[in-house]
Amino acid sequence: MLRYAPGAERLSMGLRRQFKKLVRTRAQAKRTQVLTARVAAAARQPAPPPLAPVWPLPRRSERPEHEIRDAFARFPEWHYAFAFDGGLTFDARYRRPPHFPPERPFQRFAHFMPSLSAAAGGLAGKRILDIACNSGFWSLQCALLGAREVVGIDARPELIEQAKLVQRVAGIDQVSFRQLDFWEMTPEVLSGPFDIVLNLGLLYHLAKPLEALERTLRMTTSVVLLDTAIDPSPEPIVRLRWEEPTDIRNAAHAGIVMHPTRASIELMLRHLGVADVRELALRSLDMPPDYLDGRRASWIIRTRAQASAT
Ligand SMILES: C[S@@+](CC[C@H](N)C(=O)[O-])C[C@H]1O[C@@H](n2cnc3c(N)ncnc32)[C@H](O)[C@@H]1O
């Protein structure tokens, strides 16, 4: 009879672990190869005209630096870092992981803002709504890139205070920030509709994705930029999770949130009668990991009226 000595058992377990690691490494290498080929193919397609963020932000406020620093320090958490002309900078501050690296917003900018601008015929002169504006990073960029008027809304009052603080330091007039829950947002409440609507980083913090997309579409006459975490399943399903409002990046209230899949987003948009939907292909590997590994994606959505008009 063959009997395992404890040493042989350890050896066998070690070999099994090594084998599993090898399989994982090979699968990862294959995924990287597929992704690299996909990105290279997308990068060969015609690119939208380049668009760069305005960074650092202007510093037009006369307030002394120590007062501005004190005002920023009053908030324990900042989702975005900010930099102003003259070397005045503030880091993002997270209470809990994930601690996003400072390049994340600029990678996201490069991913979707040039395509948005191209789809909308430029941002200059446009009226833009930034849903879930957080501390105003995207609203302020839109204003600096020429938008005629920007309205930023967020459910959290402290984030609206942050956005207004950044706006005051930068001295940007054509933006108004307002505390408003997504589910209270209507064209009447915000004197809409808008030319362009940004729905970035919000859908997966809400409980009713179909109604949320419908409400978002109602806010525009032409273009929506949708950016959301997605469940990587290929099925048209939504995955339920429980979310607590323990982080300024989370749902505003405790409850169920629904993570859609890519297929479910496209099916919901079809149900809503949207004629023109385009997922933005990754054109660079210099992107946050959640985009690279298929857990986040962005779409340019045009309403039926505009799609048939162009
Ligand atoms: C992940 S952050 C996204 C911030 C920014 N839009 C971006 O994409 O980087 C989610 C934001 O949604 C806001 N939010 C969560 N639930 C909301 C609701 N019901 N109504 C309005 N804003 C909400 C949060 O306060 C937070 O600012």
Ligand as a Chemical Component Dictionary entry (heavy atoms), coordinates in Angstrom:
data_LIG
# 
_chem_comp.id                   LIG 
_chem_comp.type                 NON-POLYMER 
_chem_comp.pdbx_formal_charge   0 
_chem_comp.three_letter_code    LIG 
# 
loop_
_chem_comp_atom.comp_id 
_chem_comp_atom.atom_id 
_chem_comp_atom.alt_atom_id 
_chem_comp_atom.type_symbol 
_chem_comp_atom.charge 
_chem_comp_atom.model_Cartn_x 
_chem_comp_atom.model_Cartn_y 
_chem_comp_atom.model_Cartn_z 
_chem_comp_atom.pdbx_ordinal 
LIG C1  C1  C 0  -18.301 57.568 -7.457  1  
LIG S1  S1  S 1  -18.805 59.217 -7.162  2  
LIG C2  C2  C 0  -18.737 59.845 -8.832  3  
LIG C3  C3  C 0  -18.274 61.261 -8.888  4  
LIG C4  C4  C 0  -18.058 61.812 -10.308 5  
LIG N1  N1  N 0  -19.316 61.965 -11.008 6  
LIG C5  C5  C 0  -17.127 60.925 -11.080 7  
LIG O1  O1  O 0  -17.557 60.205 -11.967 8  
LIG O2  O2  O -1 -15.940 60.903 -10.776 9  
LIG C6  C6  C 0  -20.529 59.026 -6.879  10 
LIG C7  C7  C 0  -21.229 60.336 -6.577  11 
LIG O3  O3  O 0  -22.634 60.119 -6.616  12 
LIG C8  C8  C 0  -23.234 60.874 -5.585  13 
LIG N2  N2  N 0  -24.550 60.281 -5.302  14 
LIG C9  C9  C 0  -24.799 59.064 -4.765  15 
LIG N3  N3  N 0  -26.112 58.847 -4.706  16 
LIG C10 C10 C 0  -26.723 59.943 -5.219  17 
LIG C11 C11 C 0  -28.090 60.334 -5.433  18 
LIG N4  N4  N 0  -29.104 59.525 -5.086  19 
LIG N5  N5  N 0  -28.345 61.523 -5.977  20 
LIG C12 C12 C 0  -27.333 62.352 -6.329  21 
LIG N6  N6  N 0  -26.039 62.056 -6.142  22 
LIG C13 C13 C 0  -25.721 60.862 -5.601  23 
LIG C14 C14 C 0  -22.233 60.777 -4.450  24 
LIG O4  O4  O 0  -22.447 61.759 -3.463  25 
LIG C15 C15 C 0  -20.908 60.917 -5.208  26 
LIG O5  O5  O 0  -20.535 62.242 -5.351  27 
# 
loop_
_chem_comp_bond.comp_id 
_chem_comp_bond.atom_id_1 
_chem_comp_bond.atom_id_2 
_chem_comp_bond.value_order 
_chem_comp_bond.pdbx_ordinal 
LIG C1  S1  SING 1  
LIG S1  C2  SING 2  
LIG S1  C6  SING 3  
LIG C2  C3  SING 4  
LIG C3  C4  SING 5  
LIG C4  N1  SING 6  
LIG C4  C5  SING 7  
LIG C5  O1  DOUB 8  
LIG C5  O2  SING 9  
LIG C6  C7  SING 10 
LIG C7  O3  SING 11 
LIG C7  C15 SING 12 
LIG O3  C8  SING 13 
LIG C8  N2  SING 14 
LIG C8  C14 SING 15 
LIG N2  C9  SING 16 
LIG N2  C13 SING 17 
LIG C9  N3  DOUB 18 
LIG N3  C10 SING 19 
LIG C10 C11 SING 20 
LIG C10 C13 DOUB 21 
LIG C11 N4  SING 22 
LIG C11 N5  DOUB 23 
LIG N5  C12 SING 24 
LIG C12 N6  DOUB 25 
LIG N6  C13 SING 26 
LIG C14 O4  SING 27 
LIG C14 C15 SING 28 
LIG C15 O5  SING 29 
# 
